[in-house]
Amino acid sequence: MALLTIFCLAATAAQAQRRQRQAQAAQAQNGSVWESPAVALEYQIDRSWSFHLDTQLRFDQNMSRLRTLQVRPGFEYALSPNWALAAGYVQFTRYLPGARQSRGPFQDILHRTRIDGLPVAGRLRWEELFFDDGRLLVRTRALAGVRIPLWRSPWELALSDEVFINVSTDRPARTSGFAQNRAFIGFGRQLTAWAKGSLGYELDSIRRLNGSFRNEHNIKLNLAFSLN
């Protein structure tokens, strides 16, 4: 009986340690380096409507381990040459043990213009993310970006910044208010009449519960295709 009790206690302790290791593996550490290839497809339905499908993978450990897959289909409606509305659905699939899956709708307000000849874009996004444990995260994301042509070459310098604000959450690992900032710099060019590509670096600064920040370094490769 004593041996059985000892065996049960040892098994319980081992199971607790295994769960703790899985939870730690699912969490990114400060200074983590990720690689994120992304593909965007666009199909122009008519003069006002277009369909978009954005997919992004995130790897770590020198591209040897897949962390997440993001799939985001949606429709965009052009209100004018500079303003548009968009809406769709996003699915975040996380592959590490202990990670939570999430999905939900999103809505965008988009603005595109030129300032002194430079293409400038802005986006305000509202997301409602439902997790597989029944919890909900509502957040807004504000993005601004500019593309700067490099002399007379086909290359351009891309700069952008995106701020994440949690509006409402019942997840214990998140709080309302400022949540994250993403700053991007990269180089891109038109590859063909229907394809563009860019390669750059993104610094993700994520706010912890204690108010400090965790930084993640993200190498991003983006390909965009027009299907028309």
Z-matrix of the N, CA and C atoms (Angstrom, degrees):
N
C 1 1.464
C 2 1.522 1 111.29
N 3 1.344 2 114.84 1 -41.25
C 4 1.463 3 119.68 2 178.70
C 5 1.521 4 110.86 3 -63.81
N 6 1.363 5 116.06 4 -40.70
C 7 1.469 6 119.30 5 179.39
C 8 1.524 7 110.82 6 -65.17
N 9 1.346 8 116.05 7 -38.17
C 10 1.466 9 119.40 8 178.14
C 11 1.516 10 111.31 9 -64.75
N 12 1.320 11 117.63 10 -40.49
C 13 1.469 12 121.64 11 178.10
C 14 1.517 13 110.90 12 -63.07
N 15 1.346 14 116.36 13 -44.42
C 16 1.467 15 120.68 14 178.99
C 17 1.526 16 110.41 15 -62.35
N 18 1.340 17 115.52 16 -41.86
C 19 1.465 18 119.62 17 179.62
C 20 1.528 19 111.24 18 -62.77
N 21 1.331 20 116.91 19 -41.82
C 22 1.468 21 120.36 20 179.18
C 23 1.520 22 111.82 21 -64.98
N 24 1.320 23 116.04 22 -42.20
C 25 1.465 24 119.61 23 178.64
C 26 1.521 25 111.11 24 -64.09
N 27 1.321 26 116.96 25 -41.29
C 28 1.466 27 120.62 26 179.34
C 29 1.526 28 110.75 27 -65.07
N 30 1.340 29 116.92 28 -40.49
C 31 1.462 30 120.27 29 179.59
C 32 1.520 31 111.17 30 -65.48
N 33 1.350 32 116.78 31 -40.54
C 34 1.462 33 120.75 32 178.48
C 35 1.523 34 111.19 33 -63.45
N 36 1.340 35 116.32 34 -43.30
C 37 1.467 36 120.32 35 178.98
C 38 1.523 37 111.19 36 -64.20
N 39 1.331 38 116.65 37 -41.05
C 40 1.467 39 119.84 38 179.58
C 41 1.520 40 110.97 39 -64.73
N 42 1.348 41 116.09 40 -39.72
C 43 1.461 42 119.54 41 178.60
C 44 1.520 43 111.61 42 -65.14
N 45 1.334 44 117.85 43 -40.04
C 46 1.461 45 121.60 44 177.98
C 47 1.525 46 111.10 45 -63.87
N 48 1.340 47 116.46 46 -41.58
C 49 1.465 48 119.66 47 178.48
C 50 1.519 49 110.87 48 -65.30
N 51 1.337 50 116.96 49 -38.48
C 52 1.454 51 120.05 50 179.51
C 53 1.523 52 110.73 51 -64.65
N 54 1.329 53 118.11 52 -42.09
C 55 1.468 54 121.09 53 177.52
C 56 1.515 55 111.29 54 -63.67
N 57 1.330 56 116.26 55 -38.69
C 58 1.466 57 119.20 56 178.94
C 59 1.519 58 110.94 57 -65.29
N 60 1.341 59 116.99 58 -41.25
C 61 1.460 60 119.84 59 178.09
C 62 1.519 61 111.41 60 -64.84
N 63 1.352 62 117.17 61 -38.44
C 64 1.459 63 120.09 62 177.85
C 65 1.523 64 111.70 63 -64.23
N 66 1.331 65 116.85 64 -41.30
C 67 1.466 66 120.36 65 178.73
C 68 1.523 67 111.10 66 -65.01
N 69 1.345 68 116.51 67 -39.50
C 70 1.460 69 119.53 68 178.72
C 71 1.514 70 110.98 69 -67.69
N 72 1.332 71 117.40 70 -36.36
C 73 1.465 72 120.39 71 179.48
C 74 1.510 73 111.47 72 -66.82
N 75 1.340 74 116.82 73 -32.78
C 76 1.463 75 120.30 74 -178.74
C 77 1.516 76 112.69 75 -74.68
N 78 1.335 77 118.28 76 -17.78
C 79 1.447 78 122.43 77 -178.02
C 80 1.527 79 110.28 78 -95.25
N 81 1.323 80 116.20 79 133.58
C 82 1.454 81 120.20 80 176.51
C 83 1.522 82 109.49 81 -75.62
N 84 1.326 83 115.50 82 144.41
C 85 1.454 84 121.38 83 179.24
C 86 1.525 85 109.98 84 -94.32
N 87 1.324 86 115.86 85 159.58
C 88 1.462 87 120.37 86 177.33
C 89 1.527 88 109.80 87 -61.90
N 90 1.332 89 116.54 88 131.10
C 91 1.456 90 121.24 89 -179.19
C 92 1.509 91 114.11 90 86.32
N 93 1.340 92 118.70 91 8.77
C 94 1.462 93 121.41 92 179.07
C 95 1.526 94 110.15 93 -61.66
N 96 1.332 95 115.90 94 145.12
C 97 1.456 96 122.31 95 177.24
C 98 1.525 97 108.16 96 -113.01
N 99 1.327 98 115.74 97 121.84
C 100 1.461 99 121.64 98 -179.78
C 101 1.521 100 109.71 99 -116.08
N 102 1.332 101 115.67 100 154.56
C 103 1.463 102 122.29 101 172.18
C 104 1.520 103 107.55 102 -118.31
N 105 1.343 104 115.61 103 129.22
C 106 1.474 105 120.13 104 -171.27
C 107 1.524 106 111.15 105 -131.07
N 108 1.325 107 117.95 106 89.43
C 109 1.468 108 119.27 107 170.45
C 110 1.523 109 110.47 108 -76.84
N 111 1.332 110 116.27 109 141.64
C 112 1.463 111 121.29 110 -177.59
C 113 1.524 112 109.60 111 -139.45
N 114 1.327 113 115.21 112 145.93
C 115 1.462 114 122.03 113 177.41
C 116 1.526 115 108.30 114 -129.35
N 117 1.344 116 116.44 115 131.43
C 118 1.461 117 122.34 116 178.96
C 119 1.528 118 108.93 117 -121.59
N 120 1.331 119 116.38 118 131.23
C 121 1.459 120 122.40 119 177.53
C 122 1.523 121 109.31 120 -116.11
N 123 1.332 122 116.29 121 139.82
C 124 1.469 123 121.65 122 178.59
C 125 1.516 124 109.28 123 -132.68
N 126 1.324 125 115.39 124 132.56
C 127 1.466 126 121.04 125 175.68
C 128 1.520 127 108.80 126 -128.03
N 129 1.331 128 116.72 127 118.89
C 130 1.459 129 121.82 128 -179.66
C 131 1.517 130 109.07 129 -82.46
N 132 1.339 131 116.79 130 111.99
C 133 1.461 132 121.45 131 -177.56
C 134 1.522 133 110.92 132 -76.40
N 135 1.330 134 116.76 133 -49.11
C 136 1.453 135 122.39 134 174.11
C 137 1.526 136 107.70 135 -152.14
N 138 1.329 137 117.61 136 -161.67
C 139 1.470 138 119.65 137 -175.98
C 140 1.519 139 112.28 138 -65.08
N 141 1.320 140 118.05 139 -26.89
C 142 1.462 141 120.84 140 -175.30
C 143 1.523 142 113.55 141 -107.77
N 144 1.327 143 118.18 142 -35.01
C 145 1.454 144 121.72 143 -172.56
C 146 1.521 145 111.63 144 -102.29
N 147 1.326 146 115.58 145 143.20
C 148 1.461 147 121.64 146 173.75
C 149 1.523 148 109.20 147 -145.59
N 150 1.328 149 115.91 148 151.20
C 151 1.462 150 122.92 149 177.89
C 152 1.526 151 108.99 150 -107.35
N 153 1.331 152 116.53 151 137.87
C 154 1.459 153 121.80 152 -179.02
C 155 1.530 154 109.45 153 -129.01
N 156 1.320 155 115.82 154 141.60
C 157 1.463 156 122.14 155 174.51
C 158 1.523 157 108.13 156 -135.34
N 159 1.332 158 115.81 157 112.67
C 160 1.462 159 121.90 158 179.89
C 161 1.525 160 108.86 159 -110.61
N 162 1.327 161 116.27 160 131.86
C 163 1.462 162 121.84 161 176.08
C 164 1.521 163 108.61 162 -130.11
N 165 1.327 164 115.81 163 143.71
C 166 1.456 165 120.62 164 179.36
C 167 1.525 166 110.33 165 -145.75
N 168 1.319 167 115.91 166 132.92
C 169 1.453 168 123.06 167 173.69
C 170 1.516 169 109.19 168 -105.46
N 171 1.339 170 116.62 169 149.30
C 172 1.466 171 120.78 170 174.42
C 173 1.520 172 108.87 171 -128.98
N 174 1.333 173 114.84 172 123.89
C 175 1.453 174 122.38 173 179.69
C 176 1.521 175 109.74 174 -115.56
N 177 1.328 176 115.80 175 156.66
C 178 1.460 177 121.18 176 167.14
C 179 1.527 178 107.99 177 -135.68
N 180 1.323 179 116.91 178 -174.41
C 181 1.465 180 122.91 179 -179.31
C 182 1.531 181 111.19 180 53.04
N 183 1.344 182 115.19 181 53.34
C 184 1.467 183 121.93 182 177.08
C 185 1.528 184 112.25 183 57.38
N 186 1.320 185 115.88 184 47.02
C 187 1.466 186 122.90 185 176.75
C 188 1.529 187 112.74 186 65.94
N 189 1.323 188 118.34 187 17.52
C 190 1.461 189 120.66 188 -177.04
C 191 1.529 190 113.10 189 -96.58
N 192 1.331 191 118.29 190 -14.01
C 193 1.462 192 120.30 191 -177.99
C 194 1.520 193 110.05 192 -133.24
N 195 1.331 194 115.74 193 123.75
C 196 1.457 195 121.40 194 178.08
C 197 1.520 196 109.46 195 -81.83
N 198 1.342 197 116.15 196 124.03
C 199 1.462 198 121.16 197 179.30
C 200 1.524 199 111.78 198 -94.45
N 201 1.339 200 116.46 199 -52.34
C 202 1.462 201 119.36 200 -174.21
C 203 1.522 202 111.13 201 -142.01
N 204 1.326 203 114.87 202 155.55
C 205 1.457 204 123.72 203 170.28
C 206 1.520 205 107.34 204 -128.83
N 207 1.320 206 116.08 205 128.48
C 208 1.468 207 121.86 206 177.59
C 209 1.523 208 108.53 207 -117.14
N 210 1.334 209 116.51 208 126.97
C 211 1.460 210 122.55 209 176.83
C 212 1.522 211 107.53 210 -123.96
N 213 1.363 212 116.26 211 126.46
C 214 1.466 213 119.94 212 -173.21
C 215 1.532 214 109.56 213 -137.10
N 216 1.346 215 118.56 214 90.14
C 217 1.463 216 120.29 215 171.70
C 218 1.524 217 110.68 216 -85.79
N 219 1.338 218 115.73 217 150.29
C 220 1.457 219 118.94 218 179.40
C 221 1.520 220 112.03 219 -170.28
N 222 1.334 221 115.22 220 167.82
C 223 1.462 222 122.50 221 177.67
C 224 1.525 223 109.42 222 -118.48
N 225 1.331 224 114.81 223 144.19
C 226 1.466 225 121.35 224 179.12
C 227 1.521 226 109.83 225 -121.87
N 228 1.346 227 115.23 226 138.77
C 229 1.462 228 121.13 227 178.28
C 230 1.525 229 109.11 228 -122.08
N 231 1.324 230 117.43 229 121.42
C 232 1.464 231 122.92 230 -178.82
C 233 1.519 232 110.21 231 -81.68
N 234 1.333 233 116.13 232 117.62
C 235 1.462 234 121.01 233 176.09
C 236 1.516 235 111.89 234 -81.38
N 237 1.338 236 115.83 235 -31.97
C 238 1.463 237 123.37 236 -178.68
C 239 1.520 238 106.99 237 -159.98
N 240 1.328 239 118.59 238 178.44
C 241 1.459 240 118.73 239 177.01
C 242 1.530 241 113.81 240 -60.95
N 243 1.326 242 118.28 241 -20.31
C 244 1.464 243 120.62 242 -176.76
C 245 1.528 244 114.52 243 -111.43
N 246 1.323 245 117.98 244 -22.15
C 247 1.461 246 121.16 245 -173.99
C 248 1.521 247 110.96 246 -118.38
N 249 1.354 248 115.40 247 145.22
C 250 1.456 249 120.92 248 178.96
C 251 1.521 250 109.66 249 -151.86
N 252 1.329 251 115.23 250 157.56
C 253 1.460 252 123.20 251 173.59
C 254 1.522 253 108.63 252 -117.93
N 255 1.327 254 117.12 253 147.63
C 256 1.460 255 121.14 254 178.86
C 257 1.520 256 109.40 255 -143.82
N 258 1.323 257 115.30 256 154.64
C 259 1.461 258 121.12 257 177.09
C 260 1.517 259 108.34 258 -154.79
N 261 1.327 260 115.67 259 153.27
C 262 1.451 261 119.23 260 -179.56
C 263 1.515 262 111.72 261 -177.92
N 264 1.313 263 115.18 262 -154.83
C 265 1.461 264 122.69 263 -173.09
C 266 1.523 265 107.93 264 -137.97
N 267 1.318 266 117.08 265 142.92
C 268 1.463 267 121.16 266 178.91
C 269 1.521 268 109.57 267 -127.65
N 270 1.333 269 115.46 268 141.79
C 271 1.465 270 122.67 269 176.41
C 272 1.519 271 108.13 270 -125.25
N 273 1.343 272 116.20 271 120.37
C 274 1.461 273 121.98 272 174.17
C 275 1.528 274 108.10 273 -103.63
N 276 1.329 275 116.87 274 115.57
C 277 1.457 276 122.37 275 176.62
C 278 1.525 277 108.33 276 -107.95
N 279 1.332 278 116.19 277 120.62
C 280 1.464 279 121.91 278 -179.08
C 281 1.514 280 108.61 279 -111.33
N 282 1.353 281 115.96 280 129.83
C 283 1.453 282 120.82 281 -168.06
C 284 1.526 283 114.34 282 -100.31
N 285 1.322 284 118.79 283 -14.12
C 286 1.450 285 119.41 284 -178.42
C 287 1.523 286 110.60 285 -75.80
N 288 1.330 287 117.99 286 147.71
C 289 1.477 288 120.49 287 -179.60
C 290 1.527 289 111.09 288 -58.74
N 291 1.323 290 115.43 289 136.54
C 292 1.455 291 120.67 290 178.32
C 293 1.511 292 114.70 291 87.98
N 294 1.336 293 118.95 292 -7.88
C 295 1.469 294 121.65 293 -178.45
C 296 1.518 295 110.74 294 -79.36
N 297 1.338 296 116.25 295 144.26
C 298 1.459 297 122.45 296 179.35
C 299 1.520 298 110.43 297 -91.14
N 300 1.337 299 116.22 298 142.31
C 301 1.456 300 121.72 299 175.41
C 302 1.523 301 108.68 300 -91.32
N 303 1.336 302 116.20 301 153.40
C 304 1.464 303 119.88 302 178.85
C 305 1.520 304 109.81 303 -147.80
N 306 1.328 305 114.30 304 156.26
C 307 1.457 306 120.83 305 -178.31
C 308 1.526 307 108.57 306 -161.55
N 309 1.338 308 116.51 307 160.65
C 310 1.459 309 118.49 308 177.19
C 311 1.509 310 112.41 309 162.38
N 312 1.330 311 117.00 310 175.28
C 313 1.458 312 122.31 311 -178.56
C 314 1.529 313 112.20 312 -82.33
N 315 1.332 314 115.47 313 160.27
C 316 1.468 315 121.40 314 173.35
C 317 1.517 316 108.99 315 -141.58
N 318 1.336 317 115.85 316 155.83
C 319 1.464 318 122.88 317 178.14
C 320 1.535 319 108.27 318 -136.20
N 321 1.343 320 115.92 319 137.62
C 322 1.466 321 121.12 320 -176.39
C 323 1.525 322 111.36 321 -123.73
N 324 1.343 323 115.34 322 146.44
C 325 1.462 324 123.78 323 162.18
C 326 1.518 325 106.34 324 -114.21
N 327 1.344 326 117.06 325 123.93
C 328 1.460 327 122.17 326 -173.36
C 329 1.518 328 110.79 327 -118.37
N 330 1.336 329 115.30 328 141.15
C 331 1.470 330 120.79 329 176.26
C 332 1.524 331 108.34 330 -136.34
N 333 1.330 332 115.65 331 129.38
C 334 1.471 333 121.83 332 178.81
C 335 1.521 334 107.81 333 -131.15
N 336 1.340 335 116.07 334 132.06
C 337 1.454 336 120.27 335 -179.40
C 338 1.525 337 108.74 336 -154.95
N 339 1.323 338 116.00 337 -174.16
C 340 1.470 339 122.54 338 174.72
C 341 1.519 340 108.74 339 -128.42
N 342 1.308 341 115.50 340 135.32
C 343 1.462 342 122.18 341 175.97
C 344 1.521 343 107.52 342 -122.66
N 345 1.331 344 116.42 343 116.74
C 346 1.471 345 121.75 344 -174.12
C 347 1.520 346 111.50 345 53.09
N 348 1.334 347 115.84 346 37.25
C 349 1.452 348 120.78 347 177.52
C 350 1.516 349 115.23 348 84.29
N 351 1.338 350 118.26 349 -4.23
C 352 1.461 351 121.57 350 -177.62
C 353 1.525 352 110.19 351 -94.91
N 354 1.344 353 118.54 352 132.01
C 355 1.467 354 120.54 353 177.11
C 356 1.529 355 110.80 354 -68.47
N 357 1.318 356 116.52 355 124.48
C 358 1.465 357 123.42 356 -179.79
C 359 1.526 358 107.84 357 -125.04
N 360 1.331 359 116.10 358 137.59
C 361 1.462 360 120.81 359 -179.19
C 362 1.518 361 109.88 360 -134.58
N 363 1.334 362 115.60 361 146.32
C 364 1.452 363 121.65 362 175.57
C 365 1.518 364 110.12 363 -136.18
N 366 1.329 365 116.10 364 148.91
C 367 1.464 366 120.36 365 179.54
C 368 1.517 367 109.93 366 -145.01
N 369 1.325 368 116.30 367 132.43
C 370 1.460 369 122.69 368 172.41
C 371 1.519 370 107.32 369 -114.41
N 372 1.333 371 116.24 370 117.71
C 373 1.480 372 121.40 371 -174.57
C 374 1.522 373 110.09 372 -117.19
N 375 1.338 374 115.03 373 138.94
C 376 1.465 375 123.08 374 174.32
C 377 1.526 376 107.39 375 -116.86
N 378 1.346 377 116.40 376 127.28
C 379 1.465 378 121.40 377 -177.57
C 380 1.518 379 110.77 378 -126.65
N 381 1.334 380 115.91 379 140.65
C 382 1.465 381 122.03 380 170.61
C 383 1.530 382 106.98 381 -120.64
N 384 1.330 383 117.33 382 109.70
C 385 1.459 384 122.32 383 -175.15
C 386 1.526 385 110.05 384 -107.10
N 387 1.339 386 116.18 385 123.80
C 388 1.457 387 122.80 386 177.86
C 389 1.525 388 108.41 387 -103.97
N 390 1.333 389 116.51 388 125.39
C 391 1.460 390 121.96 389 -179.05
C 392 1.520 391 110.52 390 -93.69
N 393 1.341 392 115.96 391 159.26
C 394 1.461 393 119.39 392 -175.60
C 395 1.519 394 113.25 393 -73.09
N 396 1.340 395 118.08 394 -5.83
C 397 1.464 396 119.98 395 173.78
C 398 1.528 397 111.72 396 -96.44
N 399 1.356 398 116.79 397 10.37
C 400 1.453 399 121.34 398 176.97
C 401 1.510 400 115.11 399 89.99
N 402 1.336 401 118.65 400 -1.41
C 403 1.460 402 120.78 401 -178.45
C 404 1.527 403 110.62 402 -88.22
N 405 1.335 404 115.86 403 162.82
C 406 1.466 405 122.33 404 -173.24
C 407 1.524 406 110.00 405 -130.51
N 408 1.348 407 115.45 406 140.24
C 409 1.461 408 122.40 407 172.79
C 410 1.518 409 108.22 408 -127.28
N 411 1.333 410 116.93 409 122.78
C 412 1.458 411 122.81 410 173.96
C 413 1.524 412 107.39 411 -111.25
N 414 1.323 413 116.51 412 126.03
C 415 1.466 414 119.51 413 -177.55
C 416 1.517 415 110.27 414 -144.51
N 417 1.327 416 114.73 415 160.41
C 418 1.455 417 121.71 416 173.75
C 419 1.521 418 108.94 417 -121.28
N 420 1.339 419 115.45 418 149.69
C 421 1.462 420 121.61 419 -177.07
C 422 1.528 421 108.06 420 -133.31
N 423 1.329 422 116.65 421 127.54
C 424 1.470 423 121.95 422 179.07
C 425 1.519 424 108.35 423 -115.73
N 426 1.332 425 116.48 424 122.73
C 427 1.463 426 122.29 425 -177.06
C 428 1.517 427 109.99 426 -123.78
N 429 1.342 428 116.29 427 139.79
C 430 1.464 429 122.92 428 173.33
C 431 1.519 430 108.18 429 -135.28
N 432 1.330 431 116.43 430 137.39
C 433 1.457 432 120.01 431 -178.50
C 434 1.508 433 112.32 432 -147.38
N 435 1.330 434 115.65 433 158.56
C 436 1.458 435 121.98 434 178.87
C 437 1.523 436 108.76 435 -142.36
N 438 1.334 437 116.82 436 146.61
C 439 1.462 438 122.57 437 175.80
C 440 1.525 439 108.36 438 -117.91
N 441 1.330 440 115.65 439 129.29
C 442 1.465 441 121.66 440 -175.54
C 443 1.529 442 108.73 441 -117.43
N 444 1.337 443 118.63 442 115.19
C 445 1.470 444 120.34 443 178.00
C 446 1.528 445 110.32 444 -63.23
N 447 1.321 446 116.08 445 142.84
C 448 1.461 447 122.11 446 -179.41
C 449 1.522 448 109.09 447 -99.64
N 450 1.320 449 115.36 448 96.38
C 451 1.447 450 123.00 449 179.78
C 452 1.523 451 110.57 450 54.26
N 453 1.314 452 119.00 451 -131.37
C 454 1.458 453 121.49 452 -179.55
C 455 1.525 454 112.02 453 -104.29
N 456 1.306 455 117.14 454 15.08
C 457 1.465 456 121.12 455 179.58
C 458 1.524 457 109.81 456 -83.79
N 459 1.339 458 117.35 457 166.27
C 460 1.468 459 119.55 458 176.35
C 461 1.530 460 112.95 459 -76.80
N 462 1.313 461 117.95 460 -1.65
C 463 1.457 462 121.89 461 -176.93
C 464 1.525 463 111.05 462 -86.71
N 465 1.339 464 114.86 463 155.14
C 466 1.452 465 121.38 464 176.38
C 467 1.520 466 109.72 465 -140.96
N 468 1.323 467 115.00 466 151.73
C 469 1.460 468 121.89 467 175.53
C 470 1.523 469 108.42 468 -95.98
N 471 1.329 470 116.17 469 127.25
C 472 1.467 471 121.31 470 -178.87
C 473 1.519 472 109.57 471 -110.17
N 474 1.341 473 116.36 472 129.80
C 475 1.463 474 122.98 473 177.76
C 476 1.527 475 108.24 474 -128.40
N 477 1.330 476 116.93 475 136.26
C 478 1.464 477 119.53 476 177.22
C 479 1.521 478 109.85 477 -153.96
N 480 1.315 479 114.99 478 159.55
C 481 1.460 480 122.31 479 175.32
C 482 1.518 481 108.40 480 -144.32
N 483 1.340 482 116.02 481 137.37
C 484 1.458 483 121.24 482 -179.18
C 485 1.526 484 109.60 483 -132.61
N 486 1.323 485 115.86 484 131.78
C 487 1.466 486 123.15 485 -179.03
C 488 1.523 487 108.92 486 -111.40
N 489 1.339 488 116.27 487 132.49
C 490 1.466 489 122.76 488 178.28
C 491 1.533 490 108.56 489 -107.43
N 492 1.324 491 116.56 490 131.45
C 493 1.469 492 121.95 491 176.78
C 494 1.531 493 108.72 492 -128.28
N 495 1.328 494 116.08 493 121.00
C 496 1.462 495 120.44 494 175.89
C 497 1.531 496 109.22 495 -78.11
N 498 1.324 497 116.51 496 119.32
C 499 1.462 498 121.54 497 -179.57
C 500 1.518 499 110.65 498 -85.91
N 501 1.333 500 116.14 499 -43.34
C 502 1.460 501 120.88 500 -178.88
C 503 1.516 502 108.81 501 -151.84
N 504 1.327 503 117.01 502 136.49
C 505 1.458 504 120.59 503 179.10
C 506 1.517 505 109.98 504 -155.77
N 507 1.333 506 115.21 505 143.78
C 508 1.459 507 120.05 506 171.70
C 509 1.525 508 111.15 507 -116.18
N 510 1.342 509 115.87 508 17.27
C 511 1.460 510 120.51 509 176.59
C 512 1.527 511 109.50 510 -84.95
N 513 1.341 512 117.52 511 132.07
C 514 1.467 513 119.59 512 -177.77
C 515 1.520 514 113.66 513 -66.10
N 516 1.341 515 118.04 514 -22.00
C 517 1.462 516 120.79 515 -178.21
C 518 1.523 517 112.71 516 -89.14
N 519 1.341 518 118.63 517 3.14
C 520 1.457 519 121.95 518 -178.28
C 521 1.526 520 109.62 519 -133.03
N 522 1.329 521 115.23 520 151.41
C 523 1.454 522 121.31 521 176.44
C 524 1.524 523 108.86 522 -126.93
N 525 1.332 524 116.02 523 159.36
C 526 1.454 525 120.48 524 176.37
C 527 1.527 526 110.02 525 -72.22
N 528 1.343 527 115.72 526 154.85
C 529 1.456 528 121.20 527 -179.28
C 530 1.516 529 111.63 528 106.02
N 531 1.322 530 115.48 529 -163.57
C 532 1.467 531 120.64 530 -178.01
C 533 1.523 532 110.14 531 -58.45
N 534 1.345 533 116.25 532 131.14
C 535 1.460 534 120.30 533 -174.62
C 536 1.513 535 113.41 534 -121.53
N 537 1.332 536 117.89 535 -36.07
C 538 1.463 537 118.85 536 -170.97
C 539 1.519 538 110.21 537 -163.11
N 540 1.346 539 116.04 538 153.30
C 541 1.463 540 122.23 539 172.62
C 542 1.527 541 108.54 540 -135.41
N 543 1.329 542 115.09 541 137.87
C 544 1.460 543 121.34 542 177.70
C 545 1.528 544 108.97 543 -123.54
N 546 1.329 545 116.83 544 117.58
C 547 1.457 546 122.84 545 178.05
C 548 1.525 547 108.82 546 -112.58
N 549 1.330 548 116.85 547 127.11
C 550 1.469 549 122.02 548 -173.09
C 551 1.514 550 110.81 549 -124.59
N 552 1.335 551 115.93 550 141.04
C 553 1.458 552 123.01 551 169.76
C 554 1.518 553 107.62 552 -139.78
N 555 1.339 554 116.25 553 134.63
C 556 1.459 555 119.16 554 -178.26
C 557 1.512 556 111.89 555 -163.94
N 558 1.316 557 114.72 556 177.39
C 559 1.458 558 122.32 557 179.56
C 560 1.528 559 108.67 558 -122.66
N 561 1.328 560 115.93 559 138.74
C 562 1.448 561 120.19 560 -179.38
C 563 1.509 562 111.71 561 -144.46
N 564 1.330 563 115.18 562 168.81
C 565 1.456 564 120.44 563 178.02
C 566 1.519 565 109.74 564 -161.94
N 567 1.324 566 114.91 565 163.01
C 568 1.456 567 121.53 566 173.25
C 569 1.523 568 107.54 567 -76.49
N 570 1.329 569 117.24 568 123.83
C 571 1.464 570 121.06 569 -178.68
C 572 1.523 571 111.27 570 -89.15
N 573 1.325 572 116.19 571 -45.63
C 574 1.462 573 122.73 572 175.59
C 575 1.531 574 107.18 573 -141.20
N 576 1.307 575 115.91 574 -173.99
C 577 1.469 576 119.32 575 178.11
C 578 1.519 577 111.52 576 -66.36
N 579 1.327 578 117.81 577 -19.41
C 580 1.473 579 120.56 578 -175.38
C 581 1.525 580 113.12 579 -125.28
N 582 1.338 581 117.40 580 11.89
C 583 1.473 582 119.38 581 -177.77
C 584 1.526 583 110.53 582 -143.79
N 585 1.346 584 115.07 583 141.51
C 586 1.453 585 122.91 584 174.22
C 587 1.524 586 108.74 585 -129.35
N 588 1.328 587 115.76 586 154.64
C 589 1.455 588 120.51 587 178.99
C 590 1.516 589 111.12 588 -142.23
N 591 1.338 590 115.95 589 153.04
C 592 1.464 591 120.72 590 176.65
C 593 1.522 592 109.11 591 -150.64
N 594 1.311 593 114.93 592 153.62
C 595 1.463 594 122.60 593 177.31
C 596 1.516 595 107.11 594 -136.84
N 597 1.345 596 116.83 595 131.02
C 598 1.453 597 118.45 596 -177.32
C 599 1.511 598 113.30 597 -161.84
N 600 1.322 599 113.92 598 -173.96
C 601 1.467 600 123.12 599 -177.21
C 602 1.520 601 109.24 600 -121.93
N 603 1.326 602 115.87 601 135.92
C 604 1.460 603 121.60 602 178.57
C 605 1.524 604 109.72 603 -125.81
N 606 1.323 605 115.59 604 130.09
C 607 1.465 606 121.79 605 174.50
C 608 1.516 607 108.31 606 -100.53
N 609 1.337 608 116.31 607 115.32
C 610 1.463 609 121.90 608 178.13
C 611 1.528 610 108.71 609 -101.14
N 612 1.323 611 117.21 610 118.87
C 613 1.464 612 122.98 611 177.82
C 614 1.526 613 107.82 612 -111.00
N 615 1.331 614 116.25 613 114.76
C 616 1.462 615 122.65 614 -172.61
C 617 1.522 616 109.18 615 -114.14
N 618 1.320 617 115.95 616 129.23
C 619 1.462 618 121.36 617 -177.51
C 620 1.526 619 110.92 618 -79.89
N 621 1.333 620 115.78 619 128.33
C 622 1.460 621 121.33 620 176.32
C 623 1.527 622 109.92 621 -85.27
N 624 1.348 623 115.19 622 171.39
C 625 1.459 624 120.12 623 -179.97
C 626 1.519 625 112.21 624 -63.77
N 627 1.348 626 117.32 625 -31.33
C 628 1.474 627 120.31 626 -178.34
C 629 1.530 628 112.33 627 -84.36
N 630 1.342 629 117.62 628 4.28
C 631 1.459 630 120.84 629 178.10
C 632 1.514 631 114.92 630 94.33
N 633 1.339 632 118.26 631 -14.24
C 634 1.454 633 120.54 632 176.51
C 635 1.529 634 109.70 633 -77.81
N 636 1.340 635 116.63 634 175.10
C 637 1.460 636 120.98 635 -175.79
C 638 1.526 637 110.89 636 -122.69
N 639 1.329 638 114.60 637 142.72
C 640 1.458 639 122.21 638 172.81
C 641 1.523 640 108.09 639 -107.44
N 642 1.322 641 117.37 640 126.89
C 643 1.458 642 122.13 641 -178.71
C 644 1.526 643 110.31 642 -101.51
N 645 1.317 644 115.25 643 137.20
C 646 1.454 645 122.10 644 175.44
C 647 1.525 646 108.43 645 -126.80
N 648 1.334 647 116.07 646 137.53
C 649 1.462 648 122.58 647 -178.58
C 650 1.531 649 108.05 648 -104.07
N 651 1.319 650 115.12 649 123.39
C 652 1.457 651 121.06 650 -170.16
C 653 1.526 652 110.21 651 -123.02
N 654 1.335 653 117.10 652 117.81
C 655 1.462 654 122.26 653 174.16
C 656 1.519 655 107.97 654 -92.11
N 657 1.332 656 116.79 655 119.14
C 658 1.465 657 121.09 656 -171.00
C 659 1.529 658 111.54 657 -115.73
N 660 1.322 659 115.10 658 130.26
C 661 1.460 660 122.86 659 172.75
C 662 1.518 661 107.82 660 -117.99
N 663 1.336 662 116.78 661 117.83
C 664 1.466 663 122.04 662 -175.17
C 665 1.524 664 110.42 663 -116.82
N 666 1.320 665 115.88 664 133.08
C 667 1.457 666 122.44 665 172.94
C 668 1.520 667 108.47 666 -125.38
N 669 1.317 668 116.51 667 131.95
C 670 1.468 669 122.05 668 -179.23
C 671 1.525 670 108.94 669 -125.76
N 672 1.339 671 115.37 670 131.27
C 673 1.454 672 121.33 671 -176.82
C 674 1.525 673 110.55 672 -124.77
N 675 1.320 674 116.01 673 136.63
C 676 1.461 675 122.02 674 171.77
C 677 1.524 676 108.21 675 -100.04
N 678 1.342 677 116.59 676 127.51
C 679 1.458 678 121.06 677 -175.14
C 680 1.518 679 113.11 678 -91.63
N 681 1.327 680 117.86 679 2.68
C 682 1.465 681 121.02 680 179.26
C 683 1.534 682 110.61 681 -93.63
